[in-house]
Structure formats: C-alpha cells, structure tokens
Amino acid sequence: MKKIELHPLPVRIWHWINALSFLVLIVTGIQLRYREMVGIMPFRTAVDIHNFFGFLLTGSYFIWLVYYLATGKIRLYIPDLNLKRLLMSMLNQAKYYGYGIFIGDKNPFHATPDDKFNPMQKSSYLIIMVVLMPLLIITGVLLWNVKGFAKWITMAGGLKIVDTTHVFLAMCFLTFLFVHIYLATLGTTPIEHIKAMFTGYEELDEEHSH
C-alpha cells in the first residue's frame, strides 16, 4: 500500500467548516420552519445562529472558489467533455455502487491528486458548487433582509418563490448529505475516506499507485 495526499490542508479546513455550517443551518432551519412544533431553541436564537452560519457558509464558499480558481484545481470538478464517454463512465460507476460493490468487484475509479473525483462525483459536485450553492446563498441573503431586498425579491417572483426555492434547495442539500456520508463509508474500510479528510492522506494499492 502507498499513501498519497488527496486533500491539502486548505481543502480539509474548508470541508469541515462547510460540514459544521450545514449541520447547524439544517437544525436551525427546522426550528425556523416548524417553530410551533419544534422546541430545540428559542426562535430568536435560531434566527441569529442561522444568520451567522449562513454568512460563514457564504464566506467559505467564496474562499473555496478563489482557492480552486487560483490554483487551477477547479479542473478537478470538470467532467469529461466527451458526452458518450462521460455517460459510459458514469454508468460503470453507478453499476459498481448499485451492484458490483456487493459482490466484491473493484471500484472502476482510482483517485489520484490530479483526478480525485469519479465521473458521478464530478458531475454532481459541479452542479452543486456552480448552480445550487450560489442559488442557496442568494435566496438566503434575500430572506435575511426582506425589506432591504424587497425590489430584488419582487424581481425574483415574490417572497413565496424565494422562500420556497430556499427551502427546496435546503432539502436537496440534506438529501446530498445523507448520500455523501454513505458514499464516504465505501472505501477499503468504512472510515478510510473519512480519515483522509482529517489526515489528507489515503492509501492506494501498489498496482494503482502509478
């Protein structure tokens, strides 16, 4: 086995800040949405905490964007531009997750520092980071100051549209969180990938180490 560095320190710090922010935002968001049914914390406290971690998540996103653009690592999120080849590789990866992993097949994808996301990850992460995250941040900021951004809210279709979009996106991210945690347990050991997000290093079979 050979150890390779997959996750540099800035990426690991960003990842865990992001994870903490999402967990807090989900909990406080539930309190805000179901204030009469949930008694986790006072409503005003939930608002303040939600706003704080919302801006923390926003700042974290822009740090991620600048870092990946400045280092050129944004290419890690760009899937194969050959549509036929991309679809075939995604199909192979999906077959592995849905069937192959249960009969002992080897993962068709092997991560390297220059290509650490499989085709399914690249496609989903690209949509999440380029489309869904900006929309979540924009709708969150609009809801943070409804009066101040009244003009922009009207242009977006009204408060109900903005609010519904924000909640729908939150549900999408909650779903992604469960899938992400499950897939993180599919290494050679259940904690291999999770451990790598703390240490930065992951073990690679010698046959794939080149």
C-alpha positions, 0 to 999 in steps of 0.5 A, spaced: 500 500 500 502 507 498 499 513 501 498 519 497 495 526 499 488 527 496 486 533 500 491 539 502 490 542 508 486 548 505 481 543 502 480 539 509 479 546 513 474 548 508 470 541 508 469 541 515 467 548 516 462 547 510 460 540 514 459 544 521 455 550 517 450 545 514 449 541 520 447 547 524 443 551 518 439 544 517 437 544 525 436 551 525 432 551 519 427 546 522 426 550 528 425 556 523 420 552 519 416 548 524 417 553 530 410 551 533 412 544 533 419 544 534 422 546 541 430 545 540 431 553 541 428 559 542 426 562 535 430 568 536 436 564 537 435 560 531 434 566 527 441 569 529 445 562 529 442 561 522 444 568 520 451 567 522 452 560 519 449 562 513 454 568 512 460 563 514 457 558 509 457 564 504 464 566 506 467 559 505 464 558 499 467 564 496 474 562 499 473 555 496 472 558 489 478 563 489 482 557 492 480 552 486 480 558 481 487 560 483 490 554 483 487 551 477 484 545 481 477 547 479 479 542 473 478 537 478 470 538 478 470 538 470 467 532 467 469 529 461 467 533 455 466 527 451 458 526 452 458 518 450 464 517 454 462 521 460 455 517 460 459 510 459 463 512 465 458 514 469 454 508 468 460 503 470 460 507 476 453 507 478 453 499 476 459 498 481 455 502 487 448 499 485 451 492 484 458 490 483 460 493 490 456 487 493 459 482 490 466 484 491 468 487 484 473 493 484 471 500 484 472 502 476 475 509 479 482 510 482 483 517 485 489 520 484 491 528 486 490 530 479 483 526 478 480 525 485 473 525 483 469 519 479 465 521 473 458 521 478 462 525 483 464 530 478 458 531 475 454 532 481 459 536 485 459 541 479 452 542 479 452 543 486 458 548 487 456 552 480 448 552 480 445 550 487 450 553 492 450 560 489 442 559 488 442 557 496 446 563 498 442 568 494 435 566 496 438 566 503 441 573 503 434 575 500 430 572 506 435 575 511 433 582 509 426 582 506 425 589 506 432 591 504 431 586 498 424 587 497 425 590 489 430 584 488 425 579 491 419 582 487 424 581 481 425 574 483 417 572 483 415 574 490 417 572 497 413 565 496 418 563 490 424 565 494 422 562 500 420 556 497 426 555 492 430 556 499 427 551 502 427 546 496 434 547 495 435 546 503 432 539 502 436 537 496 442 539 500 440 534 506 438 529 501 446 530 498 448 529 505 445 523 507 448 520 500 455 523 501 456 520 508 454 513 505 458 514 499 464 516 504 463 509 508 465 505 501 472 505 501 477 499 503 474 500 510 468 504 512 472 510 515 478 510 510 475 516 506 473 519 512 480 519 515 483 522 509 479 528 510 482 529 517 489 526 515 489 528 507 492 522 506 489 515 503 492 509 501 492 506 494 494 499 492 501 498 489 498 496 482 494 503 482 499 507 485 502 509 478 
